């Protein structure tokens, strides 16, 4: 299973969209500063996630959420 997730920084107005097979471990990595790209914005909380069985569909959905129309979809339907 693949988890597509959206994290919100509790420090500043910032959202992170990602994908993983182990959601608990990935959030721990984000909150412990183990992710180089956004460690300055930790701590995070889960704003939304979904579980998708098919790897290709999960990566395609993550890519869509990171697009401009995906951000609009997120604002209107997910958060």
mmCIF file of the N, C-alpha and C atoms, coordinates in Angstrom:
data_MODEL
# 
_entry.id   MODEL 
# 
loop_
_atom_site.group_PDB 
_atom_site.id 
_atom_site.type_symbol 
_atom_site.label_atom_id 
_atom_site.label_alt_id 
_atom_site.label_comp_id 
_atom_site.label_asym_id 
_atom_site.label_entity_id 
_atom_site.label_seq_id 
_atom_site.pdbx_PDB_ins_code 
_atom_site.Cartn_x 
_atom_site.Cartn_y 
_atom_site.Cartn_z 
_atom_site.occupancy 
_atom_site.B_iso_or_equiv 
_atom_site.pdbx_formal_charge 
_atom_site.auth_seq_id 
_atom_site.auth_comp_id 
_atom_site.auth_asym_id 
_atom_site.auth_atom_id 
_atom_site.pdbx_PDB_model_num 
ATOM 1   N N  . UNK A 1 1  ? 0.833   -1.180 0.000   1.00 0.00 ? 1  UNK A N  1 
ATOM 2   C CA . UNK A 1 1  ? 0.000   0.000  0.000   1.00 0.00 ? 1  UNK A CA 1 
ATOM 3   C C  . UNK A 1 1  ? 0.882   1.250  0.000   1.00 0.00 ? 1  UNK A C  1 
ATOM 4   N N  . UNK A 1 2  ? 0.388   2.257  -0.663  1.00 0.00 ? 2  UNK A N  1 
ATOM 5   C CA . UNK A 1 2  ? 1.085   3.538  -0.749  1.00 0.00 ? 2  UNK A CA 1 
ATOM 6   C C  . UNK A 1 2  ? 0.205   4.625  -0.146  1.00 0.00 ? 2  UNK A C  1 
ATOM 7   N N  . UNK A 1 3  ? 0.796   5.452  0.676   1.00 0.00 ? 3  UNK A N  1 
ATOM 8   C CA . UNK A 1 3  ? 0.086   6.552  1.311   1.00 0.00 ? 3  UNK A CA 1 
ATOM 9   C C  . UNK A 1 3  ? 0.490   7.854  0.638   1.00 0.00 ? 3  UNK A C  1 
ATOM 10  N N  . UNK A 1 4  ? -0.486  8.574  0.114   1.00 0.00 ? 4  UNK A N  1 
ATOM 11  C CA . UNK A 1 4  ? -0.279  9.932  -0.369  1.00 0.00 ? 4  UNK A CA 1 
ATOM 12  C C  . UNK A 1 4  ? -0.757  10.815 0.771   1.00 0.00 ? 4  UNK A C  1 
ATOM 13  N N  . UNK A 1 5  ? 0.070   11.764 1.183   1.00 0.00 ? 5  UNK A N  1 
ATOM 14  C CA . UNK A 1 5  ? -0.247  12.515 2.389   1.00 0.00 ? 5  UNK A CA 1 
ATOM 15  C C  . UNK A 1 5  ? 0.036   14.005 2.231   1.00 0.00 ? 5  UNK A C  1 
ATOM 16  N N  . UNK A 1 6  ? -0.626  14.775 3.061   1.00 0.00 ? 6  UNK A N  1 
ATOM 17  C CA . UNK A 1 6  ? -0.387  16.211 3.143   1.00 0.00 ? 6  UNK A CA 1 
ATOM 18  C C  . UNK A 1 6  ? -0.089  16.529 4.602   1.00 0.00 ? 6  UNK A C  1 
ATOM 19  N N  . UNK A 1 7  ? 1.055   17.141 4.818   1.00 0.00 ? 7  UNK A N  1 
ATOM 20  C CA . UNK A 1 7  ? 1.436   17.577 6.152   1.00 0.00 ? 7  UNK A CA 1 
ATOM 21  C C  . UNK A 1 7  ? 1.320   19.091 6.236   1.00 0.00 ? 7  UNK A C  1 
ATOM 22  N N  . UNK A 1 8  ? 0.987   19.577 7.425   1.00 0.00 ? 8  UNK A N  1 
ATOM 23  C CA . UNK A 1 8  ? 0.970   21.011 7.674   1.00 0.00 ? 8  UNK A CA 1 
ATOM 24  C C  . UNK A 1 8  ? 1.997   21.310 8.748   1.00 0.00 ? 8  UNK A C  1 
ATOM 25  N N  . UNK A 1 9  ? 2.801   22.330 8.500   1.00 0.00 ? 9  UNK A N  1 
ATOM 26  C CA . UNK A 1 9  ? 3.765   22.766 9.490   1.00 0.00 ? 9  UNK A CA 1 
ATOM 27  C C  . UNK A 1 9  ? 3.021   23.430 10.636  1.00 0.00 ? 9  UNK A C  1 
ATOM 28  N N  . UNK A 1 10 ? 3.413   23.142 11.846  1.00 0.00 ? 10 UNK A N  1 
ATOM 29  C CA . UNK A 1 10 ? 2.835   23.795 13.012  1.00 0.00 ? 10 UNK A CA 1 
ATOM 30  C C  . UNK A 1 10 ? 3.623   25.057 13.362  1.00 0.00 ? 10 UNK A C  1 
ATOM 31  N N  . UNK A 1 11 ? 4.697   25.290 12.636  1.00 0.00 ? 11 UNK A N  1 
ATOM 32  C CA . UNK A 1 11 ? 5.573   26.426 12.882  1.00 0.00 ? 11 UNK A CA 1 
ATOM 33  C C  . UNK A 1 11 ? 5.213   27.630 12.010  1.00 0.00 ? 11 UNK A C  1 
ATOM 34  N N  . UNK A 1 12 ? 4.885   27.366 10.751  1.00 0.00 ? 12 UNK A N  1 
ATOM 35  C CA . UNK A 1 12 ? 4.549   28.426 9.807   1.00 0.00 ? 12 UNK A CA 1 
ATOM 36  C C  . UNK A 1 12 ? 3.557   27.903 8.786   1.00 0.00 ? 12 UNK A C  1 
ATOM 37  N N  . UNK A 1 13 ? 3.033   28.798 7.958   1.00 0.00 ? 13 UNK A N  1 
ATOM 38  C CA . UNK A 1 13 ? 2.039   28.391 6.959   1.00 0.00 ? 13 UNK A CA 1 
ATOM 39  C C  . UNK A 1 13 ? 2.757   27.686 5.811   1.00 0.00 ? 13 UNK A C  1 
ATOM 40  N N  . UNK A 1 14 ? 2.737   26.363 5.868   1.00 0.00 ? 14 UNK A N  1 
ATOM 41  C CA . UNK A 1 14 ? 3.447   25.562 4.876   1.00 0.00 ? 14 UNK A CA 1 
ATOM 42  C C  . UNK A 1 14 ? 2.813   24.179 4.829   1.00 0.00 ? 14 UNK A C  1 
ATOM 43  N N  . UNK A 1 15 ? 2.600   23.665 3.629   1.00 0.00 ? 15 UNK A N  1 
ATOM 44  C CA . UNK A 1 15 ? 2.089   22.312 3.428   1.00 0.00 ? 15 UNK A CA 1 
ATOM 45  C C  . UNK A 1 15 ? 3.087   21.513 2.604   1.00 0.00 ? 15 UNK A C  1 
ATOM 46  N N  . UNK A 1 16 ? 3.176   20.245 2.929   1.00 0.00 ? 16 UNK A N  1 
ATOM 47  C CA . UNK A 1 16 ? 4.065   19.347 2.213   1.00 0.00 ? 16 UNK A CA 1 
ATOM 48  C C  . UNK A 1 16 ? 3.247   18.161 1.719   1.00 0.00 ? 16 UNK A C  1 
ATOM 49  N N  . UNK A 1 17 ? 3.388   17.833 0.446   1.00 0.00 ? 17 UNK A N  1 
ATOM 50  C CA . UNK A 1 17 ? 2.702   16.689 -0.161  1.00 0.00 ? 17 UNK A CA 1 
ATOM 51  C C  . UNK A 1 17 ? 3.744   15.624 -0.454  1.00 0.00 ? 17 UNK A C  1 
ATOM 52  N N  . UNK A 1 18 ? 3.466   14.403 -0.033  1.00 0.00 ? 18 UNK A N  1 
ATOM 53  C CA . UNK A 1 18 ? 4.433   13.336 -0.258  1.00 0.00 ? 18 UNK A CA 1 
ATOM 54  C C  . UNK A 1 18 ? 3.769   11.984 -0.412  1.00 0.00 ? 18 UNK A C  1 
ATOM 55  N N  . UNK A 1 19 ? 4.610   10.968 -0.569  1.00 0.00 ? 19 UNK A N  1 
ATOM 56  C CA . UNK A 1 19 ? 4.143   9.593  -0.735  1.00 0.00 ? 19 UNK A CA 1 
ATOM 57  C C  . UNK A 1 19 ? 5.105   8.666  0.000   1.00 0.00 ? 19 UNK A C  1 
ATOM 58  N N  . UNK A 1 20 ? 4.566   7.616  0.586   1.00 0.00 ? 20 UNK A N  1 
ATOM 59  C CA . UNK A 1 20 ? 5.379   6.665  1.328   1.00 0.00 ? 20 UNK A CA 1 
ATOM 60  C C  . UNK A 1 20 ? 4.637   5.345  1.468   1.00 0.00 ? 20 UNK A C  1 
ATOM 61  N N  . UNK A 1 21 ? 5.366   4.317  1.858   1.00 0.00 ? 21 UNK A N  1 
ATOM 62  C CA . UNK A 1 21 ? 4.746   3.035  2.180   1.00 0.00 ? 21 UNK A CA 1 
ATOM 63  C C  . UNK A 1 21 ? 4.588   2.873  3.692   1.00 0.00 ? 21 UNK A C  1 
ATOM 64  N N  . UNK A 1 22 ? 5.257   3.694  4.475   1.00 0.00 ? 22 UNK A N  1 
ATOM 65  C CA . UNK A 1 22 ? 5.175   3.630  5.934   1.00 0.00 ? 22 UNK A CA 1 
ATOM 66  C C  . UNK A 1 22 ? 4.917   5.037  6.460   1.00 0.00 ? 22 UNK A C  1 
ATOM 67  N N  . UNK A 1 23 ? 3.658   5.369  6.639   1.00 0.00 ? 23 UNK A N  1 
ATOM 68  C CA . UNK A 1 23 ? 3.270   6.732  6.997   1.00 0.00 ? 23 UNK A CA 1 
ATOM 69  C C  . UNK A 1 23 ? 3.797   7.150  8.367   1.00 0.00 ? 23 UNK A C  1 
ATOM 70  N N  . UNK A 1 24 ? 3.688   6.295  9.366   1.00 0.00 ? 24 UNK A N  1 
ATOM 71  C CA . UNK A 1 24 ? 4.157   6.644  10.716  1.00 0.00 ? 24 UNK A CA 1 
ATOM 72  C C  . UNK A 1 24 ? 5.652   6.951  10.711  1.00 0.00 ? 24 UNK A C  1 
ATOM 73  N N  . UNK A 1 25 ? 6.421   6.118  10.057  1.00 0.00 ? 25 UNK A N  1 
ATOM 74  C CA . UNK A 1 25 ? 7.869   6.318  10.009  1.00 0.00 ? 25 UNK A CA 1 
ATOM 75  C C  . UNK A 1 25 ? 8.224   7.588  9.234   1.00 0.00 ? 25 UNK A C  1 
ATOM 76  N N  . UNK A 1 26 ? 7.515   7.842  8.156   1.00 0.00 ? 26 UNK A N  1 
ATOM 77  C CA . UNK A 1 26 ? 7.807   9.027  7.338   1.00 0.00 ? 26 UNK A CA 1 
ATOM 78  C C  . UNK A 1 26 ? 7.508   10.309 8.108   1.00 0.00 ? 26 UNK A C  1 
ATOM 79  N N  . UNK A 1 27 ? 6.429   10.343 8.864   1.00 0.00 ? 27 UNK A N  1 
ATOM 80  C CA . UNK A 1 27 ? 6.119   11.533 9.662   1.00 0.00 ? 27 UNK A CA 1 
ATOM 81  C C  . UNK A 1 27 ? 7.165   11.716 10.760  1.00 0.00 ? 27 UNK A C  1 
ATOM 82  N N  . UNK A 1 28 ? 7.600   10.617 11.343  1.00 0.00 ? 28 UNK A N  1 
ATOM 83  C CA . UNK A 1 28 ? 8.672   10.697 12.344  1.00 0.00 ? 28 UNK A CA 1 
ATOM 84  C C  . UNK A 1 28 ? 9.918   11.304 11.723  1.00 0.00 ? 28 UNK A C  1 
ATOM 85  N N  . UNK A 1 29 ? 10.261  10.882 10.500  1.00 0.00 ? 29 UNK A N  1 
ATOM 86  C CA . UNK A 1 29 ? 11.430  11.440 9.812   1.00 0.00 ? 29 UNK A CA 1 
ATOM 87  C C  . UNK A 1 29 ? 11.277  12.943 9.589   1.00 0.00 ? 29 UNK A C  1 
ATOM 88  N N  . UNK A 1 30 ? 10.093  13.363 9.147   1.00 0.00 ? 30 UNK A N  1 
ATOM 89  C CA . UNK A 1 30 ? 9.851   14.795 8.947   1.00 0.00 ? 30 UNK A CA 1 
ATOM 90  C C  . UNK A 1 30 ? 10.003  15.560 10.261  1.00 0.00 ? 30 UNK A C  1 
ATOM 91  N N  . UNK A 1 31 ? 9.414   15.059 11.324  1.00 0.00 ? 31 UNK A N  1 
ATOM 92  C CA . UNK A 1 31 ? 9.436   15.770 12.603  1.00 0.00 ? 31 UNK A CA 1 
ATOM 93  C C  . UNK A 1 31 ? 10.786  15.729 13.302  1.00 0.00 ? 31 UNK A C  1 
ATOM 94  N N  . UNK A 1 32 ? 11.626  14.766 12.965  1.00 0.00 ? 32 UNK A N  1 
ATOM 95  C CA . UNK A 1 32 ? 12.966  14.687 13.547  1.00 0.00 ? 32 UNK A CA 1 
ATOM 96  C C  . UNK A 1 32 ? 14.018  15.393 12.701  1.00 0.00 ? 32 UNK A C  1 
ATOM 97  N N  . UNK A 1 33 ? 13.585  16.067 11.645  1.00 0.00 ? 33 UNK A N  1 
ATOM 98  C CA . UNK A 1 33 ? 14.517  16.818 10.809  1.00 0.00 ? 33 UNK A CA 1 
ATOM 99  C C  . UNK A 1 33 ? 15.355  15.960 9.886   1.00 0.00 ? 33 UNK A C  1 
ATOM 100 N N  . UNK A 1 34 ? 14.910  14.760 9.588   1.00 0.00 ? 34 UNK A N  1 
ATOM 101 C CA . UNK A 1 34 ? 15.669  13.855 8.730   1.00 0.00 ? 34 UNK A CA 1 
ATOM 102 C C  . UNK A 1 34 ? 15.413  14.101 7.245   1.00 0.00 ? 34 UNK A C  1 
ATOM 103 N N  . UNK A 1 35 ? 14.494  14.987 6.918   1.00 0.00 ? 35 UNK A N  1 
ATOM 104 C CA . UNK A 1 35 ? 14.238  15.344 5.524   1.00 0.00 ? 35 UNK A CA 1 
ATOM 105 C C  . UNK A 1 35 ? 14.854  16.713 5.276   1.00 0.00 ? 35 UNK A C  1 
ATOM 106 N N  . UNK A 1 36 ? 15.867  16.734 4.442   1.00 0.00 ? 36 UNK A N  1 
ATOM 107 C CA . UNK A 1 36 ? 16.677  17.925 4.219   1.00 0.00 ? 36 UNK A CA 1 
ATOM 108 C C  . UNK A 1 36 ? 15.873  19.118 3.688   1.00 0.00 ? 36 UNK A C  1 
ATOM 109 N N  . UNK A 1 37 ? 14.928  18.846 2.785   1.00 0.00 ? 37 UNK A N  1 
ATOM 110 C CA . UNK A 1 37 ? 14.248  19.934 2.082   1.00 0.00 ? 37 UNK A CA 1 
ATOM 111 C C  . UNK A 1 37 ? 13.326  20.767 2.957   1.00 0.00 ? 37 UNK A C  1 
ATOM 112 N N  . UNK A 1 38 ? 12.806  20.211 4.027   1.00 0.00 ? 38 UNK A N  1 
ATOM 113 C CA . UNK A 1 38 ? 11.843  20.982 4.818   1.00 0.00 ? 38 UNK A CA 1 
ATOM 114 C C  . UNK A 1 38 ? 12.019  20.841 6.326   1.00 0.00 ? 38 UNK A C  1 
ATOM 115 N N  . UNK A 1 39 ? 13.203  20.536 6.766   1.00 0.00 ? 39 UNK A N  1 
ATOM 116 C CA . UNK A 1 39 ? 13.424  20.334 8.201   1.00 0.00 ? 39 UNK A CA 1 
ATOM 117 C C  . UNK A 1 39 ? 13.233  21.609 9.018   1.00 0.00 ? 39 UNK A C  1 
ATOM 118 N N  . UNK A 1 40 ? 13.434  22.767 8.406   1.00 0.00 ? 40 UNK A N  1 
ATOM 119 C CA . UNK A 1 40 ? 13.295  24.026 9.154   1.00 0.00 ? 40 UNK A CA 1 
ATOM 120 C C  . UNK A 1 40 ? 11.848  24.346 9.500   1.00 0.00 ? 40 UNK A C  1 
ATOM 121 N N  . UNK A 1 41 ? 10.918  23.650 8.885   1.00 0.00 ? 41 UNK A N  1 
ATOM 122 C CA . UNK A 1 41 ? 9.506   23.943 9.108   1.00 0.00 ? 41 UNK A CA 1 
ATOM 123 C C  . UNK A 1 41 ? 8.836   22.961 10.073  1.00 0.00 ? 41 UNK A C  1 
ATOM 124 N N  . UNK A 1 42 ? 9.574   22.018 10.609  1.00 0.00 ? 42 UNK A N  1 
ATOM 125 C CA . UNK A 1 42 ? 9.044   21.040 11.561  1.00 0.00 ? 42 UNK A CA 1 
ATOM 126 C C  . UNK A 1 42 ? 8.703   21.752 12.870  1.00 0.00 ? 42 UNK A C  1 
ATOM 127 N N  . UNK A 1 43 ? 7.763   21.258 13.617  1.00 0.00 ? 43 UNK A N  1 
ATOM 128 C CA . UNK A 1 43 ? 7.050   19.985 13.535  1.00 0.00 ? 43 UNK A CA 1 
ATOM 129 C C  . UNK A 1 43 ? 5.851   20.050 12.586  1.00 0.00 ? 43 UNK A C  1 
ATOM 130 N N  . UNK A 1 44 ? 5.416   18.869 12.177  1.00 0.00 ? 44 UNK A N  1 
ATOM 131 C CA . UNK A 1 44 ? 4.291   18.725 11.256  1.00 0.00 ? 44 UNK A CA 1 
ATOM 132 C C  . UNK A 1 44 ? 3.169   17.925 11.894  1.00 0.00 ? 44 UNK A C  1 
ATOM 133 N N  . UNK A 1 45 ? 1.980   18.144 11.370  1.00 0.00 ? 45 UNK A N  1 
ATOM 134 C CA . UNK A 1 45 ? 0.846   17.285 11.707  1.00 0.00 ? 45 UNK A CA 1 
ATOM 135 C C  . UNK A 1 45 ? 0.221   16.821 10.398  1.00 0.00 ? 45 UNK A C  1 
ATOM 136 N N  . UNK A 1 46 ? -0.431  15.676 10.434  1.00 0.00 ? 46 UNK A N  1 
ATOM 137 C CA . UNK A 1 46 ? -1.091  15.157 9.237   1.00 0.00 ? 46 UNK A CA 1 
ATOM 138 C C  . UNK A 1 46 ? -2.366  15.960 9.014   1.00 0.00 ? 46 UNK A C  1 
ATOM 139 N N  . UNK A 1 47 ? -2.479  16.532 7.829   1.00 0.00 ? 47 UNK A N  1 
ATOM 140 C CA . UNK A 1 47 ? -3.695  17.246 7.466   1.00 0.00 ? 47 UNK A CA 1 
ATOM 141 C C  . UNK A 1 47 ? -4.646  16.325 6.713   1.00 0.00 ? 47 UNK A C  1 
ATOM 142 N N  . UNK A 1 48 ? -4.075  15.405 5.909   1.00 0.00 ? 48 UNK A N  1 
ATOM 143 C CA . UNK A 1 48 ? -4.886  14.508 5.086   1.00 0.00 ? 48 UNK A CA 1 
ATOM 144 C C  . UNK A 1 48 ? -3.993  13.393 4.569   1.00 0.00 ? 48 UNK A C  1 
ATOM 145 N N  . UNK A 1 49 ? -4.579  12.212 4.377   1.00 0.00 ? 49 UNK A N  1 
ATOM 146 C CA . UNK A 1 49 ? -3.868  11.128 3.694   1.00 0.00 ? 49 UNK A CA 1 
ATOM 147 C C  . UNK A 1 49 ? -4.868  10.167 3.080   1.00 0.00 ? 49 UNK A C  1 
ATOM 148 N N  . UNK A 1 50 ? -4.409  9.414  2.100   1.00 0.00 ? 50 UNK A N  1 
ATOM 149 C CA . UNK A 1 50 ? -5.208  8.334  1.525   1.00 0.00 ? 50 UNK A CA 1 
ATOM 150 C C  . UNK A 1 50 ? -4.271  7.176  1.212   1.00 0.00 ? 50 UNK A C  1 
ATOM 151 N N  . UNK A 1 51 ? -4.860  6.015  1.120   1.00 0.00 ? 51 UNK A N  1 
ATOM 152 C CA . UNK A 1 51 ? -4.107  4.790  0.857   1.00 0.00 ? 51 UNK A CA 1 
ATOM 153 C C  . UNK A 1 51 ? -4.503  4.279  -0.525  1.00 0.00 ? 51 UNK A C  1 
ATOM 154 N N  . UNK A 1 52 ? -3.499  4.023  -1.369  1.00 0.00 ? 52 UNK A N  1 
ATOM 155 C CA . UNK A 1 52 ? -3.735  3.545  -2.731  1.00 0.00 ? 52 UNK A CA 1 
ATOM 156 C C  . UNK A 1 52 ? -2.894  2.290  -2.939  1.00 0.00 ? 52 UNK A C  1 
ATOM 157 N N  . UNK A 1 53 ? -3.527  1.245  -3.414  1.00 0.00 ? 53 UNK A N  1 
ATOM 158 C CA . UNK A 1 53 ? -2.832  -0.040 -3.570  1.00 0.00 ? 53 UNK A CA 1 
ATOM 159 C C  . UNK A 1 53 ? -1.880  -0.051 -4.759  1.00 0.00 ? 53 UNK A C  1 
ATOM 160 N N  . UNK A 1 54 ? -2.248  0.583  -5.853  1.00 0.00 ? 54 UNK A N  1 
ATOM 161 C CA . UNK A 1 54 ? -1.455  0.550  -7.074  1.00 0.00 ? 54 UNK A CA 1 
ATOM 162 C C  . UNK A 1 54 ? -0.357  1.625  -7.041  1.00 0.00 ? 54 UNK A C  1 
ATOM 163 N N  . UNK A 1 55 ? 0.889   1.204  -7.180  1.00 0.00 ? 55 UNK A N  1 
ATOM 164 C CA . UNK A 1 55 ? 2.037   2.108  -7.102  1.00 0.00 ? 55 UNK A CA 1 
ATOM 165 C C  . UNK A 1 55 ? 1.957   3.232  -8.144  1.00 0.00 ? 55 UNK A C  1 
ATOM 166 N N  . UNK A 1 56 ? 1.648   2.900  -9.368  1.00 0.00 ? 56 UNK A N  1 
ATOM 167 C CA . UNK A 1 56 ? 1.623   3.898  -10.441 1.00 0.00 ? 56 UNK A CA 1 
ATOM 168 C C  . UNK A 1 56 ? 0.504   4.917  -10.238 1.00 0.00 ? 56 UNK A C  1 
ATOM 169 N N  . UNK A 1 57 ? -0.645  4.452  -9.778  1.00 0.00 ? 57 UNK A N  1 
ATOM 170 C CA . UNK A 1 57 ? -1.761  5.363  -9.498  1.00 0.00 ? 57 UNK A CA 1 
ATOM 171 C C  . UNK A 1 57 ? -1.429  6.282  -8.321  1.00 0.00 ? 57 UNK A C  1 
ATOM 172 N N  . UNK A 1 58 ? -0.753  5.740  -7.319  1.00 0.00 ? 58 UNK A N  1 
ATOM 173 C CA . UNK A 1 58 ? -0.385  6.548  -6.155  1.00 0.00 ? 58 UNK A CA 1 
ATOM 174 C C  . UNK A 1 58 ? 0.583   7.662  -6.549  1.00 0.00 ? 58 UNK A C  1 
ATOM 175 N N  . UNK A 1 59 ? 1.610   7.333  -7.326  1.00 0.00 ? 59 UNK A N  1 
ATOM 176 C CA . UNK A 1 59 ? 2.575   8.345  -7.756  1.00 0.00 ? 59 UNK A CA 1 
ATOM 177 C C  . UNK A 1 59 ? 1.931   9.364  -8.699  1.00 0.00 ? 59 UNK A C  1 
ATOM 178 N N  . UNK A 1 60 ? 1.010   8.904  -9.529  1.00 0.00 ? 60 UNK A N  1 
ATOM 179 C CA . UNK A 1 60 ? 0.302   9.828  -10.423 1.00 0.00 ? 60 UNK A CA 1 
ATOM 180 C C  . UNK A 1 60 ? -0.570  10.787 -9.619  1.00 0.00 ? 60 UNK A C  1 
ATOM 181 N N  . UNK A 1 61 ? -1.220  10.294 -8.570  1.00 0.00 ? 61 UNK A N  1 
ATOM 182 C CA . UNK A 1 61 ? -2.058  11.156 -7.743  1.00 0.00 ? 61 UNK A CA 1 
ATOM 183 C C  . UNK A 1 61 ? -1.217  12.162 -6.971  1.00 0.00 ? 61 UNK A C  1 
ATOM 184 N N  . UNK A 1 62 ? -0.073  11.731 -6.447  1.00 0.00 ? 62 UNK A N  1 
ATOM 185 C CA . UNK A 1 62 ? 0.826   12.669 -5.761  1.00 0.00 ? 62 UNK A CA 1 
ATOM 186 C C  . UNK A 1 62 ? 1.274   13.763 -6.729  1.00 0.00 ? 62 UNK A C  1 
ATOM 187 N N  . UNK A 1 63 ? 1.641   13.387 -7.923  1.00 0.00 ? 63 UNK A N  1 
ATOM 188 C CA . UNK A 1 63 ? 2.072   14.356 -8.932  1.00 0.00 ? 63 UNK A CA 1 
ATOM 189 C C  . UNK A 1 63 ? 0.945   15.344 -9.247  1.00 0.00 ? 63 UNK A C  1 
ATOM 190 N N  . UNK A 1 64 ? -0.273  14.833 -9.367  1.00 0.00 ? 64 UNK A N  1 
ATOM 191 C CA . UNK A 1 64 ? -1.419  15.707 -9.612  1.00 0.00 ? 64 UNK A CA 1 
ATOM 192 C C  . UNK A 1 64 ? -1.612  16.694 -8.466  1.00 0.00 ? 64 UNK A C  1 
ATOM 193 N N  . UNK A 1 65 ? -1.546  16.215 -7.221  1.00 0.00 ? 65 UNK A N  1 
ATOM 194 C CA . UNK A 1 65 ? -1.742  17.106 -6.076  1.00 0.00 ? 65 UNK A CA 1 
ATOM 195 C C  . UNK A 1 65 ? -0.700  18.221 -6.030  1.00 0.00 ? 65 UNK A C  1 
ATOM 196 N N  . UNK A 1 66 ? 0.481   17.963 -6.579  1.00 0.00 ? 66 UNK A N  1 
ATOM 197 C CA . UNK A 1 66 ? 1.544   18.973 -6.595  1.00 0.00 ? 66 UNK A CA 1 
ATOM 198 C C  . UNK A 1 66 ? 1.406   19.949 -7.765  1.00 0.00 ? 66 UNK A C  1 
ATOM 199 N N  . UNK A 1 67 ? 0.465   19.691 -8.669  1.00 0.00 ? 67 UNK A N  1 
ATOM 200 C CA . UNK A 1 67 ? 0.245   20.587 -9.811  1.00 0.00 ? 67 UNK A CA 1 
ATOM 201 C C  . UNK A 1 67 ? -0.648  21.757 -9.384  1.00 0.00 ? 67 UNK A C  1 
ATOM 202 N N  . UNK A 1 68 ? -0.758  22.766 -10.232 1.00 0.00 ? 68 UNK A N  1 
ATOM 203 C CA . UNK A 1 68 ? -1.594  23.922 -9.889  1.00 0.00 ? 68 UNK A CA 1 
ATOM 204 C C  . UNK A 1 68 ? -3.066  23.526 -9.751  1.00 0.00 ? 68 UNK A C  1 
ATOM 205 N N  . UNK A 1 69 ? -3.572  22.691 -10.621 1.00 0.00 ? 69 UNK A N  1 
ATOM 206 C CA . UNK A 1 69 ? -4.968  22.258 -10.487 1.00 0.00 ? 69 UNK A CA 1 
ATOM 207 C C  . UNK A 1 69 ? -5.132  21.335 -9.278  1.00 0.00 ? 69 UNK A C  1 
ATOM 208 N N  . UNK A 1 70 ? -4.093  20.597 -8.928  1.00 0.00 ? 70 UNK A N  1 
ATOM 209 C CA . UNK A 1 70 ? -4.125  19.753 -7.741  1.00 0.00 ? 70 UNK A CA 1 
ATOM 210 C C  . UNK A 1 70 ? -4.188  20.571 -6.464  1.00 0.00 ? 70 UNK A C  1 
ATOM 211 N N  . UNK A 1 71 ? -3.485  21.702 -6.428  1.00 0.00 ? 71 UNK A N  1 
ATOM 212 C CA . UNK A 1 71 ? -3.552  22.585 -5.267  1.00 0.00 ? 71 UNK A CA 1 
ATOM 213 C C  . UNK A 1 71 ? -4.960  23.146 -5.113  1.00 0.00 ? 71 UNK A C  1 
ATOM 214 N N  . UNK A 1 72 ? -5.604  23.500 -6.234  1.00 0.00 ? 72 UNK A N  1 
ATOM 215 C CA . UNK A 1 72 ? -6.977  23.995 -6.190  1.00 0.00 ? 72 UNK A CA 1 
ATOM 216 C C  . UNK A 1 72 ? -7.924  22.897 -5.702  1.00 0.00 ? 72 UNK A C  1 
ATOM 217 N N  . UNK A 1 73 ? -7.740  21.671 -6.203  1.00 0.00 ? 73 UNK A N  1 
ATOM 218 C CA . UNK A 1 73 ? -8.546  20.530 -5.770  1.00 0.00 ? 73 UNK A CA 1 
ATOM 219 C C  . UNK A 1 73 ? -8.370  20.304 -4.269  1.00 0.00 ? 73 UNK A C  1 
ATOM 220 N N  . UNK A 1 74 ? -7.138  20.359 -3.798  1.00 0.00 ? 74 UNK A N  1 
ATOM 221 C CA . UNK A 1 74 ? -6.859  20.164 -2.379  1.00 0.00 ? 74 UNK A CA 1 
ATOM 222 C C  . UNK A 1 74 ? -7.592  21.195 -1.532  1.00 0.00 ? 74 UNK A C  1 
ATOM 223 N N  . UNK A 1 75 ? -7.496  22.453 -1.917  1.00 0.00 ? 75 UNK A N  1 
ATOM 224 C CA . UNK A 1 75 ? -8.137  23.518 -1.158  1.00 0.00 ? 75 UNK A CA 1 
ATOM 225 C C  . UNK A 1 75 ? -9.654  23.378 -1.140  1.00 0.00 ? 75 UNK A C  1 
ATOM 226 N N  . UNK A 1 76 ? -10.218 22.934 -2.246  1.00 0.00 ? 76 UNK A N  1 
ATOM 227 C CA . UNK A 1 76 ? -11.675 22.848 -2.351  1.00 0.00 ? 76 UNK A CA 1 
ATOM 228 C C  . UNK A 1 76 ? -12.253 21.572 -1.748  1.00 0.00 ? 76 UNK A C  1 
ATOM 229 N N  . UNK A 1 77 ? -11.548 20.447 -1.870  1.00 0.00 ? 77 UNK A N  1 
ATOM 230 C CA . UNK A 1 77 ? -12.138 19.165 -1.495  1.00 0.00 ? 77 UNK A CA 1 
ATOM 231 C C  . UNK A 1 77 ? -11.470 18.431 -0.320  1.00 0.00 ? 77 UNK A C  1 
ATOM 232 N N  . UNK A 1 78 ? -10.220 18.707 -0.051  1.00 0.00 ? 78 UNK A N  1 
ATOM 233 C CA . UNK A 1 78 ? -9.520  17.902 0.946   1.00 0.00 ? 78 UNK A CA 1 
ATOM 234 C C  . UNK A 1 78 ? -9.279  18.627 2.267   1.00 0.00 ? 78 UNK A C  1 
ATOM 235 N N  . UNK A 1 79 ? -8.990  19.904 2.206   1.00 0.00 ? 79 UNK A N  1 
ATOM 236 C CA . UNK A 1 79 ? -8.644  20.639 3.441   1.00 0.00 ? 79 UNK A CA 1 
ATOM 237 C C  . UNK A 1 79 ? -9.583  21.785 3.706   1.00 0.00 ? 79 UNK A C  1 
# 
